[in-house]
Amino acid sequence: MNVTGGQVFRWRELEDGRWLGVDGSAWFAVRTAADRYHVQSNQPEQSFVRLFSLDVDLRSLHEALLGRGPELMPYIEAFPGLRLVRTEDPVEGLFSFLCTPNNHIKRIAGMVRYLASVGPLLDTVEGEAIHRFPGLELISAIPEETLRTSGFGYRAATIPRAASAILERGGSAFLERIQRLPFEEAHQSLQELPGVGPKLADCILLFAFHRTEAVPVDTHIWQAATRHYFPEWQGTDLTGKKYAQIGAFMRERFGNHAGWAQQFLFHDNMLNWRTRRTQTSS
């Protein structure tokens, strides 16, 4: 089991090989053995099933993806158990991804842990205090200077301002509206928040709101897209116009499974881009 692929940031591996993670009101201590999960949690089994999309029929999903994009075959064969997470709390997902621009996983995880520590205590597990992620009011009240001294950099100003902006737009009602809006309107509404551009809006829609038509385009997806779909763009820069074209192409090709297709392309390129670059240069 490995949950460090950039979808969630509140999981860590314990010394005994288990993974300890938090999602909304739930915590999980998980050990894998053969094809089974041994889970200790404060929530019923369904919470774990939902989080890791264990109720999704992967065979049917893979058939649907391959029916539209046979070029995904080697990636689906390489990562047959890859899944999109379905997190419980959109606030946690949204503010976790506000920590990600120009950042790396280790630092992002530390920032998300710090934000979580502001929230109410859920439990103590393996000697570690487990907190529920704070709500919008608590986040908006965190002083910018406190976040700066905690290593948030320029995000120290963005994060409380974004929480205040959401509250001004109705708080939880705004978040519920994002879930219901047509994709392009939801994408645009998120970009009205401080610090949110097109890519971050796609990350938030895919991982916090489970809008599986969203396609975040980072370096890995750019490389995969120019390899498979837009070879004429190889050697050029990713522009805003090209970003929008890639997302629109993926949604036309894969429909509501575009975000799943993105994950297969992303995961493959993340693992293999160095090898491909070496092969290209030799």
N, C-alpha and C positions, 0 to 999 in steps of 0.2 A: 504494500500500500504506500502510495506517495501522493501527498496532497499539496506539494510545494510548487505546482505548475503555474502560479500566477492567478488562479481563480479566487483563492481565499488565503488569508494571511495570519490566522490565529491558530495554527497547528504547529506542533513541534514533536520531534521524535524523542521519547524517553530513553533512559539508559538501558531499560530492559527490552527495547525494541518496539514497545507500544507507541501509538501516536495519540497525543492529547490535544483536543481541539474544542473550540467553542463556536456555537452558531446560535445567535439570538438568545433564547432562554435555555438553550440546551448545552451541555458539555458531554464529550464522548472520550473515553479511553479505549482505543481499538488495537486489537492484535489480529493479524491474519495468519491462518494456518491452512495450507492447501487452498481450497476454493471456498473457505468459510471465513466469516468475520466473527470475532469474539468481542462483544461490545459491552462496556460498562457505561451507564449514562443515568442522568436524572430525569430522562424523558422516555416515553415508550418507543418501541422498535420503529414505528412508522416515521418518527422524526429523522432517524438515521437513513431509512429507506428514501425519504423525500430528499434529504440533503444531497445524497449521492446518486439520485435518479435511478435507484435500483429497481424501480417499477417500470422503467422504460424498456421496451422490447428491443434490445440492440440488434437482433437479427433483422427485424422489420425495418429499423432505422437505417442499417447499413444497406439493405436492399434499395431503400428509397434514395439514399445518397448516390449509390452506384448507378441507379437507373438514370439519374440526371448527370452524374459526373464520374464516368468510369476511370478517369485519371486518379481518383482517390483510392483505387484498389490497393496499391502497395502500402499506403498509410493505414488503411483500415486493417489490413493483414498484420501490420507491424504493431498496432496499438488497438487490439480488439476490445479491450476493456475500458477504453477512454470514455469518460462521461462529462457532461456539463453539470456543475453543482446547481442546486436550487436552494439558496440561502433563505433564512426565515425573515430577516430584518432588512428592508431596503435602505434604512438609514445607515446601518453598519456597512452595507455594500457600497453605498454612494461615497461615504467619507473615507472608507478604505482606499477607494480608487482615486480620491483627491490627493492621497499621499504618494501616488505612483509616478507622476510625470518626472522625467529626468532623474530617475531613482533606480535602486537595485533591490532585490527581494529582501535581503537581510535588513537593510535600513527601513524598507517599507514595513516589514513585520514589527520592528521595534517601535515605529511611529504608531502603528495600529494598536499595539499593546498598550502604549501610553494613553491613547485616546480611550481605550476600553477601561483603563484603570480609574477613569473619572466616573464611570457608571456604577450602579449598585452591585453589591457583592451577591453572587449566585451561590457559591460553595467554595470549599477548600478541597483540592484534589492533589494527592501526592505532595502535600505541603505547600501547594501553590494556590494563591487566592485567585478565584475565577470570577470575573465580573461580566455582567451584561453590558453591552455597548450602550453608552449614554444616549439619551434622546436629544432632540434638536435644541431644547431650551438649555440643557447643560452644555452642549457643544458651543452654542452661541455665546455663553458666558465665560468661556475660557479666555483669559487675557492673552493677547497676542504675544506679549513679552514672555509669558510662561511657556508658550510653545516654542518661541525662538531659543530660549535657554535649554529646551529639551531636544534641540536638533532638527526642528521642522523647516528651518530656512524660510524662503519666501512663502511657503504654505502656511506659516504661522498667521499671516494676515488673511489668506484665502479661506481657511477652514471655518473660523467663526463667522466670517461674512457670509459664506454660503449657507450656513445654518440659519442665520438671520433672514437671508433672502427667501429661503424656503418657508420660514414662519410667516413672513410678510405675504406670501402667496397662498397661505392657508394651511401650512404645516402638513399634517397627515393627509388632508384632502388633496393637496397638490400632488403628493406622492401617489395617491390612489388614481388621480387623473392621468398621471404619466402612464400607468399601467393600461388604461383604457383608450388613450388617444391613438389615432393612426400613427404609424411608425414615424413618418417624417415630421409630424407635429410634435410628437414626444421628443424626438431628437433635437428639434429646434428649441423646445421649451427648456430642456436641460442646459443648452448653450447660453441661456439667459442668466444662468447662475455664475457667480464669480469663479474664475479658474477653470471653467468647463469649455473645452473646444470640441471639435467633431470627434476625435479619437476617444477622448474621455467620455463623451456622451454615449458612444457605442459600447465602451467597456461597462458603463453604469447600466445601460439598457440590457446588455447580455447577462451580466453577472449579478446585478442587484435586483433587476426587474424581470429577468428570465424571458426577455423578448428575443427569442431565438432567431429572429430575422436580422439581428444586429451583427455587424462585421467590423470589429476593431482592426484597423490596418496599421500595424507597426512595421519595424524593419523586416521581421520574419515573414509577415503576410505580403509585404511589398516584394520581397525576393521570390516567394512562391507564386505570386500573381504574375510577375514578369516572366517567370519560367514556364508557367502553364498557359496563361491566358493573354498576356500582353507582351510578347517577346520584343515588340518594336520599342518598348520603353526601357529595355535593359541598357544600363549605362547612363540613364537620365535620373533626375531628381523626382522625388514624390512631391507633387503639388496638391493644393486643395482640390483642384478640378479632377486630378487623377484619383485622389482619395475617394471622392464622391462616385467616380465611375466604377471603381473596384467594388464598392459596396453595392451599387445598383446592379452590377453584373452578377455578383454572387447571389443577390436576392432573386434575380430573374432566373438564374440557373438552378438554385437549390430551394427557392421558396422559403418557408418558415424553418427549414433545416440549414439555412445559410450559416448560422452561428456554430452549428455542429461541424459543418465542413471547414469552417475557419479554424476550429480547434485541431482537427487532424492536420491541416496544413501548417499551423503554427507549431504544433508539438514536433512534427517531423523536422521542420526547418531549424527549430531551436536546438535539436540534438545533432543535426547533420550539416549545418551551414559551413563549419570550418572545413570539413572533408570536401564539400563541393567546391569551396574556394580554392583549396589546394589542387584538386583535380583540374580546375579551370586554368589555373596559373602554370601548371606543369606541361 
